[in-house]
Amino acid sequence: MIDLASFYREAIQKRTTLEPAEWCERHVKLFRSTDASTYRREFTPWWSEPMREIRDNDNKVISIMTPVGSGKSTLIEAMTCNILDGDPGPMLISGQTNEDVRDWAETGLWPTLAACEPIQARLPSARGKWRKMELIIPRSPIHLTGANISGLQSKSIRWAIADECWLYKKGLLRDLLMRLHKRWNGRAVLVSQPGFVELSDADEIIGDDFTLLHHQGEQREWSFTCPKCKTVQPYSLEQVAIPKEGTSAERAAKMKYECANKECSRLFSDNIRTRRALSDSSKYVTTRDAILPGHISFHLNAFALWRAPWSDIVLEWLVALESMKVGLSVPLQQFNQKQLAKPWNEAYAFDRPDLDFLEEGASVTDFAEGEKIDGEVMRFATVDVGRDHYWLGIRAWRGDGSSVGIYYSRVNTEEMVKRICIERGVQPQHTYIDSGFEAGRIYDICRRFGWIAIKGDGVRSYKHPVAGGRTEERLMSTVKSVPPPSGGRRVPLVHLAVDPLKDILARLRSGEGAKWQVPEDIGDDWTGQIDSEERQEFIHPKTKQPTTKWIRRKRANHAWDCEVYQVAAAIIKRVF
């Protein structure tokens, strides 16, 4: 029989009168933070109001869209302690993978809980109840899980805390929230950088579940007060003033931040005293009412993190813009998501404008003797393979990422490919040939002529080891060495992430990046084939997230493939 007296006694136990942030400052010790060994409001003042709303029973969902470096893990660790002390109940904490969550718990969450004096009496003393993915506490167990369907559906919970949930597969976040619907005081806390949004052909907004859910809540923006005009305003990249001349590093170092009030326009220097003063004046401002009742959405960006120099943020932005000039959008995407905490919109231009022909009627014959273009640093030959013939494209590249296509044609034999490359000044090691068809034969050709074999894959990137035991994502694999069937010297093979490379080519082709040109007499084969593929949206069968893929139209695509390989070659050889 249930002891009702004990049950209600626990239910109405004395609650602390301290604000959650103040309580955390008094009682929470941190073990993963590089800033302090205890929770300190001054380091993360943007968490005080979300903490208070998390503990408010009138709220059902608290979503926080935040940049990297804002202290998300600290928030979750501190609030877990506070909840256990003041409003306990079964809790589920989810992250991207089981491994990520397990490592974080062992080094951060479990030590923080064990060191929190007000809740120590509630914690089990038996070592067996401190498990890698679970902490057995009477009436308030803590379950950990990666973002998988079994982990999110198997537990009865009152508290759901989800980290980096923009990466969750489609539908998982909904499944998590469904676990709370039968509890009047169930609460979800969603903390993440944003994902993406875009407009479909049917004028419907699509995107990852977290980003779409976040925009349905009451929008609160972290904003500062100008000390001169008293205008309350959000931190914004649009208010950054930088010189027009100089290198990216020089321009970033001289940046100023301008008040958004045009009648004031006060300029703030980038120093820790100024950033700290603005932070002390900051608060959340409601910019839009909730679409879903009981849902509050908080947002801040990296300019609000007062200990981080603004110039570092601006430099990252300028470097990303430079990458856009050569068609590479990934750095700008990461800057938007990780620094500005803004959803990425994939609907950047992939229009196919009129071709950019060379001025003054330059002809392909002008380059027959290997004549260089102005500023040329390297030229590549790229070869697409047919059943009994080849398609050869040659393009000359400048150091700024601009280029000129100087040759394209069907070629009957590999010996003819070699001859044309010699005539037009292409070195053997700068000739790249597709090995996706009849790989063995292509490897033999590469051994004979000193060419590089390439092969396109359907992946988005490849991991490369870098210093410090870390890895970074690149658009091509490390160079492999493969044996040709006829024996002899092994030949180099590079795998390519072709869809992202096609994205880059499309941006160059659109005219938004560096100049990408061809002679007027490049040939009908080339002009007819360069529009042979289009970018289409679809739902990924595994992740259930909207994504994109390049689809071939009902026409030959050899010229398009040759130009994609040109982009790959320019990246491999670090031309841009």
C-alpha positions in Angstrom: 0.0 0.0 0.0 1.2 3.5 -0.8 2.1 5.6 2.1 0.0 8.7 1.1 1.3 10.8 4.0 4.9 10.3 2.9 4.0 10.8 -0.7 2.4 14.2 -0.1 5.0 15.2 2.4 7.6 14.8 -0.3 5.4 16.5 -2.8 5.1 19.6 -0.8 8.6 19.6 0.7 10.2 22.9 1.3 11.3 24.6 -1.9 14.2 27.0 -2.0 13.3 30.6 -2.5 16.5 31.3 -4.4 16.4 31.9 -8.2 17.7 28.8 -10.0 20.8 30.7 -11.2 21.6 31.9 -7.7 21.1 28.5 -6.3 23.4 27.0 -8.9 26.1 29.6 -8.1 26.0 28.6 -4.5 25.9 24.8 -4.9 27.1 23.6 -8.3 30.7 22.5 -8.9 31.9 22.0 -12.5 34.4 19.4 -13.7 34.5 20.0 -17.5 34.5 23.8 -17.6 37.8 25.5 -18.5 36.5 28.8 -17.1 35.7 28.1 -13.4 35.4 25.2 -11.0 31.9 26.4 -9.8 28.9 27.8 -11.6 29.2 31.6 -12.0 26.3 33.8 -13.3 28.7 36.5 -14.5 30.2 34.1 -17.0 26.9 33.0 -18.6 24.3 35.7 -17.7 22.2 34.6 -20.7 21.2 31.4 -18.8 19.6 33.0 -15.7 16.2 33.7 -17.4 16.0 30.4 -19.2 16.8 28.6 -15.9 13.9 30.4 -14.2 11.5 29.5 -17.1 12.6 25.9 -17.0 11.4 25.7 -13.4 8.0 27.3 -14.2 5.2 24.7 -14.3 3.2 26.9 -16.7 5.8 26.1 -19.4 5.8 22.9 -21.4 8.8 23.5 -23.8 11.9 25.7 -23.4 14.0 25.8 -26.6 17.3 27.6 -26.7 19.0 28.3 -30.0 22.6 29.2 -29.1 26.1 29.4 -30.6 29.0 27.2 -29.8 30.9 28.3 -26.7 27.8 29.5 -24.8 28.1 26.9 -22.1 25.3 24.4 -23.0 26.8 21.5 -21.1 27.2 23.8 -18.0 23.6 24.7 -18.3 22.4 21.1 -18.4 24.7 20.0 -15.6 23.7 22.9 -13.3 19.9 22.6 -14.0 20.0 18.8 -13.4 21.2 19.5 -9.9 18.6 22.3 -9.4 15.8 20.1 -10.6 16.7 17.2 -8.4 16.8 19.6 -5.4 13.6 21.5 -6.0 11.3 19.7 -8.5 12.4 16.1 -9.0 10.9 13.6 -11.4 12.0 10.9 -13.9 14.4 12.5 -16.3 15.7 11.7 -19.8 18.8 13.4 -21.2 19.5 12.8 -24.8 22.5 13.7 -27.1 23.5 12.9 -30.6 25.0 9.4 -29.9 25.3 7.0 -26.9 29.0 7.5 -26.9 28.8 11.3 -26.7 26.4 11.1 -23.8 28.3 8.5 -22.0 31.6 10.4 -22.2 29.9 13.6 -21.0 28.2 11.9 -18.1 31.3 10.2 -16.8 33.5 13.3 -17.0 30.9 16.0 -16.3 27.4 15.2 -15.1 28.0 12.4 -12.6 30.9 14.2 -10.9 28.8 17.4 -10.7 25.8 15.6 -9.1 28.1 13.8 -6.6 29.6 17.1 -5.5 26.3 19.0 -5.1 25.7 19.1 -1.4 21.9 19.8 -1.3 21.1 16.7 -3.3 23.7 14.3 -2.0 21.2 12.7 0.4 19.0 11.8 -2.6 21.9 10.1 -4.5 22.5 6.4 -4.2 25.6 5.2 -2.2 25.7 1.9 -3.9 28.2 1.9 -6.8 26.0 -0.3 -8.9 23.3 2.3 -9.1 25.7 4.8 -10.8 25.6 3.3 -14.3 27.2 4.6 -17.4 23.8 5.5 -18.9 21.5 5.6 -15.9 21.4 6.8 -12.3 18.9 5.1 -10.1 17.3 7.6 -7.7 13.9 6.9 -6.0 11.1 8.7 -7.9 13.6 10.6 -10.0 15.9 8.3 -12.0 18.1 9.9 -14.7 18.3 8.1 -18.0 20.8 8.9 -20.7 20.4 8.1 -24.4 21.6 8.9 -27.8 19.2 10.1 -30.4 17.6 6.8 -31.3 14.0 5.6 -31.3 14.4 2.9 -28.7 16.1 5.2 -26.2 13.5 8.0 -26.5 10.4 5.7 -26.4 11.3 3.2 -23.7 11.0 5.4 -20.5 8.2 7.1 -18.6 9.6 10.6 -17.9 8.6 14.0 -16.6 11.7 15.9 -17.6 13.2 15.7 -21.1 16.5 17.5 -21.9 17.8 17.3 -25.4 21.2 18.5 -26.6 22.1 19.4 -30.2 18.7 18.2 -31.3 19.0 19.8 -34.7 20.9 16.7 -35.7 18.1 14.3 -34.6 16.5 12.2 -37.3 13.1 13.4 -38.5 10.4 12.5 -36.1 12.6 11.7 -33.0 12.0 15.0 -31.3 8.3 14.5 -31.7 8.6 11.1 -30.1 10.5 12.6 -27.2 7.8 15.3 -26.6 5.1 12.6 -26.8 6.6 11.0 -23.6 5.5 14.1 -21.7 1.9 14.5 -22.9 0.3 12.5 -20.1 2.0 14.5 -17.3 0.5 17.9 -16.4 3.9 19.1 -15.2 6.0 17.4 -17.9 8.7 19.7 -19.3 11.1 19.6 -22.3 14.3 21.6 -22.5 15.8 21.7 -26.0 19.3 23.2 -26.3 21.0 23.3 -29.7 22.6 25.3 -32.5 20.1 25.7 -35.3 19.7 23.5 -38.3 18.2 24.7 -41.6 15.0 26.1 -43.1 13.9 26.7 -46.6 10.8 27.2 -48.7 9.5 24.3 -50.7 8.0 24.5 -54.2 4.6 24.4 -52.5 5.6 27.5 -50.4 5.8 25.3 -47.3 8.6 26.0 -44.8 10.6 22.8 -44.3 13.6 22.1 -42.1 14.9 20.1 -39.2 12.5 19.4 -36.3 14.3 21.6 -33.7 14.5 24.7 -35.9 10.8 24.4 -36.9 9.7 23.8 -33.3 11.8 26.7 -32.0 10.1 29.2 -34.3 6.7 28.2 -32.8 7.6 29.5 -29.4 7.5 33.0 -27.8 10.6 34.5 -29.3 13.0 36.1 -26.8 16.2 37.7 -28.1 19.3 38.5 -25.9 19.7 42.3 -26.3 21.9 45.0 -24.8 21.2 48.6 -23.9 23.3 51.3 -25.6 24.9 53.4 -22.8 24.5 56.6 -24.8 21.0 56.6 -26.3 19.5 53.8 -24.1 18.2 51.9 -27.1 17.7 48.2 -26.4 18.8 46.1 -29.4 19.9 42.6 -30.2 23.5 41.7 -31.1 23.7 41.7 -34.9 26.3 41.1 -37.5 24.7 43.9 -39.5 26.0 46.5 -37.0 29.6 45.5 -37.5 31.6 48.3 -39.2 34.9 47.2 -40.9 37.4 49.0 -43.2 37.1 48.2 -46.9 40.8 47.9 -47.5 43.4 45.4 -46.2 43.6 41.7 -45.6 40.8 39.9 -43.9 42.9 39.8 -40.7 43.7 43.5 -40.9 40.1 44.5 -41.5 38.8 42.3 -38.7 41.4 43.7 -36.2 40.0 47.3 -36.9 36.3 46.4 -36.6 33.9 48.5 -34.6 30.4 47.7 -33.4 27.8 50.4 -34.2 24.6 51.2 -32.2 21.5 50.4 -34.3 19.9 53.7 -33.5 20.8 55.9 -36.5 20.5 59.0 -34.5 23.1 57.7 -32.1 25.4 55.4 -34.1 27.9 55.2 -31.3 30.9 53.0 -32.1 32.0 50.4 -29.6 35.6 49.2 -29.6 36.5 45.5 -29.3 37.9 45.2 -25.8 36.8 43.1 -22.9 35.8 46.1 -20.8 33.3 47.2 -23.5 32.0 43.7 -24.1 31.5 43.1 -20.4 29.7 46.4 -19.9 27.3 45.6 -22.7 26.7 42.2 -21.3 25.9 43.6 -17.9 23.2 45.7 -19.6 21.7 42.8 -21.5 18.4 41.1 -21.1 15.9 39.0 -23.1 13.4 41.0 -25.2 10.3 39.4 -26.6 10.0 39.9 -30.3 7.0 37.7 -31.1 4.3 35.9 -29.2 4.1 32.1 -29.1 2.3 30.1 -31.8 2.3 27.2 -29.4 1.1 28.0 -25.9 3.5 27.1 -23.1 6.5 27.3 -25.4 9.3 29.9 -24.9 12.2 30.2 -27.4 15.4 31.9 -26.4 18.1 33.0 -28.9 21.6 34.6 -28.7 24.6 34.7 -30.9 28.4 34.7 -30.5 28.6 38.5 -30.2 26.9 38.2 -26.8 29.6 36.0 -25.4 31.5 38.8 -23.8 34.8 37.0 -23.2 35.3 36.2 -26.9 36.8 39.0 -29.1 34.4 40.3 -31.7 37.3 40.5 -34.1 37.7 36.7 -34.1 34.0 36.3 -35.1 34.4 38.9 -37.8 37.5 37.3 -39.2 35.7 33.9 -39.5 33.0 35.7 -41.3 35.4 37.4 -43.8 37.2 34.1 -44.5 33.8 32.5 -45.1 32.9 35.2 -47.6 36.2 34.7 -49.4 35.3 31.0 -49.7 32.0 32.0 -51.2 33.8 33.8 -54.0 35.1 30.4 -55.3 31.8 28.7 -54.7 32.4 27.0 -51.4 29.5 27.7 -49.1 30.3 25.3 -46.2 32.3 27.9 -44.2 29.5 30.4 -44.4 27.0 27.7 -43.4 29.0 26.8 -40.4 29.5 30.4 -39.4 25.7 31.0 -39.6 24.9 28.0 -37.5 27.7 28.0 -35.0 28.4 31.7 -34.5 25.2 33.6 -35.4 23.0 30.7 -34.3 20.9 31.3 -37.4 19.3 28.5 -39.4 21.0 27.9 -42.7 19.0 28.4 -45.8 20.0 26.0 -48.6 18.1 28.1 -51.2 21.2 30.0 -52.2 21.3 30.6 -56.0 21.7 27.7 -58.3 20.2 29.5 -61.2 21.8 28.9 -64.5 22.4 32.3 -66.1 23.8 33.1 -69.5 27.2 31.7 -70.0 30.1 34.0 -69.2 32.1 34.1 -72.4 35.6 35.5 -72.8 35.7 39.1 -74.1 37.1 40.1 -77.4 36.1 36.9 -79.1 38.9 34.7 -77.8 38.8 31.2 -79.3 39.9 27.8 -78.1 42.5 27.9 -80.8 44.2 30.8 -79.0 45.4 28.2 -76.4 46.4 25.5 -78.8 50.1 26.1 -78.2 49.9 26.2 -74.5 49.3 30.0 -74.2 48.6 31.0 -70.6 45.8 33.3 -69.4 46.7 36.4 -67.3 47.5 35.4 -63.8 47.4 31.7 -64.4 48.9 29.5 -61.7 47.9 26.0 -62.9 45.8 24.2 -65.5 44.2 20.8 -65.3 42.9 18.3 -67.8 39.9 16.2 -66.7 38.6 13.2 -68.5 35.2 11.5 -68.4 35.2 7.9 -69.8 32.9 6.5 -72.4 32.6 2.9 -73.6 35.0 3.4 -76.6 36.0 7.1 -76.3 36.8 9.9 -73.8 35.5 13.4 -73.1 38.4 15.8 -72.4 38.1 19.2 -70.7 41.0 21.6 -70.0 40.7 24.7 -67.7 43.3 27.3 -66.6 43.1 28.6 -63.1 44.2 31.8 -61.4 45.1 32.0 -57.7 42.0 34.0 -56.9 39.8 31.1 -58.0 38.8 32.5 -61.4 39.3 30.3 -64.4 38.9 29.9 -68.1 37.8 26.8 -69.9 40.1 26.5 -72.9 39.2 23.1 -74.5 36.5 20.5 -74.6 35.9 17.7 -77.0 35.2 14.1 -77.6 38.5 12.2 -78.0 38.8 8.7 -79.4 41.9 7.3 -77.7 44.0 7.9 -74.6 47.0 8.6 -76.9 45.1 11.5 -78.4 44.2 12.8 -74.9 47.9 12.8 -74.0 48.8 14.7 -77.2 46.2 17.4 -76.7 47.3 17.8 -73.1 50.9 18.3 -74.2 49.9 20.8 -76.9 47.9 22.8 -74.3 50.5 22.8 -71.6 49.0 20.3 -69.1 51.4 18.3 -67.1 50.7 14.6 -66.7 50.3 14.9 -62.9 47.6 17.5 -63.5 45.5 15.1 -65.6 42.6 13.5 -63.7 40.5 10.7 -65.2 37.3 9.1 -64.0 37.8 5.4 -62.9 34.2 4.7 -62.1 33.9 2.8 -65.4 36.3 0.0 -66.2 38.5 0.8 -63.3 41.3 -1.7 -64.1 41.8 -0.4 -67.6 41.9 3.2 -66.3 44.5 2.2 -63.7 46.7 0.8 -66.5 46.3 4.0 -68.4 47.3 6.1 -65.4 50.4 3.9 -64.9 51.4 4.5 -68.6 50.9 8.2 -68.7 51.3 9.4 -65.0 47.7 10.5 -64.6 45.6 10.6 -61.5 42.6 8.3 -61.1 39.4 9.7 -59.5 36.1 8.2 -58.5 32.9 10.0 -57.4 31.0 8.8 -54.3 27.6 9.7 -52.8 29.0 10.9 -49.5 29.1 14.5 -48.3 32.7 14.5 -47.0 35.7 12.4 -45.9 37.6 12.5 -42.5 41.2 13.5 -42.6 43.6 13.2 -39.7 45.2 16.5 -38.5 47.5 17.5 -35.7 46.6 16.7 -32.2 44.7 13.5 -33.0 41.8 15.4 -34.4 40.1 15.0 -37.8 38.6 17.4 -40.3 36.0 17.1 -43.0 37.2 17.5 -46.7 35.5 17.0 -50.0 37.9 14.3 -51.2 39.6 11.3 -49.6 43.2 10.9 -48.8 45.2 9.7 -51.8 45.2 5.9 -52.1 47.6 3.7 -54.0 46.1 1.0 -56.2 47.7 -1.7 -58.3 47.0 -1.7 -62.0 45.9 -5.2 -63.4 49.0 -5.3 -65.7 51.3 -4.9 -62.8 54.1 -2.4 -62.3 54.0 0.9 -60.4 50.9 1.6 -58.3 48.8 4.6 -59.2 47.1 7.3 -57.1 43.4 7.2 -56.6 41.3 10.0 -55.0 37.6 9.6 -54.1 35.4 12.6 -54.5 32.2 13.8 -52.6 30.6 14.8 -55.9 27.4 16.5 -54.7 29.1 19.2 -52.6 31.6 19.7 -55.5 28.6 20.2 -57.8 27.3 22.7 -55.3 30.5 24.7 -55.7 30.4 24.4 -59.5 26.8 25.7 -59.5 27.8 28.7 -57.5 30.7 29.4 -59.9 28.4 28.8 -62.8 25.8 31.2 -61.3 28.2 34.1 -61.4 28.2 34.7 -57.6 31.8 33.6 -57.1 35.0 34.1 -59.0 34.9 34.5 -62.8 34.2 31.2 -64.5 34.6 31.6 -68.3 34.8 29.9 -71.6 35.6 30.9 -75.2 32.6 31.6 -77.4 33.5 28.7 -79.7 33.8 26.1 -76.9 31.4 23.9 -78.9 27.8 22.8 -78.9 28.6 19.6 -77.1 29.9 21.6 -74.1 27.1 24.2 -74.0 24.4 21.5 -74.3 25.9 19.3 -71.6 26.8 21.9 -69.0 23.1 22.1 -68.0 22.7 18.4 -67.9 22.0 18.1 -64.1 19.7 19.9 -61.7 19.6 20.1 -57.9 16.5 18.6 -56.4 15.1 18.2 -52.9 14.0 14.9 -51.4 13.5 13.3 -48.0 16.5 11.2 -46.9 15.3 7.6 -46.4 17.2 7.0 -43.2 17.3 10.4 -41.4 13.9 11.5 -42.8 15.3 15.0 -43.1 14.9 17.1 -46.3 18.1 17.1 -48.3 19.3 17.7 -51.8 20.8 15.7 -54.6 21.9 16.5 -58.2 19.8 14.6 -60.7 20.8 14.0 -64.3 18.4 15.3 -67.0 17.7 13.3 -70.2 20.9 14.4 -71.9 24.6 13.7 -71.9 26.5 15.1 -68.9 30.1 14.6 -69.8 31.0 18.3 -69.9 29.3 18.8 -66.5 31.3 15.9 -65.1 34.6 17.3 -66.5 33.9 20.7 -64.9 33.1 19.0 -61.5 36.4 17.2 -61.7 38.1 20.6 -62.5 36.8 22.0 -59.2 38.1 18.9 -57.4 41.5 19.3 -59.0 41.7 22.9 -58.0 40.9 22.1 -54.4 43.3 19.1 -54.3 46.2 21.3 -55.6 45.1 24.2 -53.3 44.7 26.6 -56.2 42.1 28.3 -54.1 
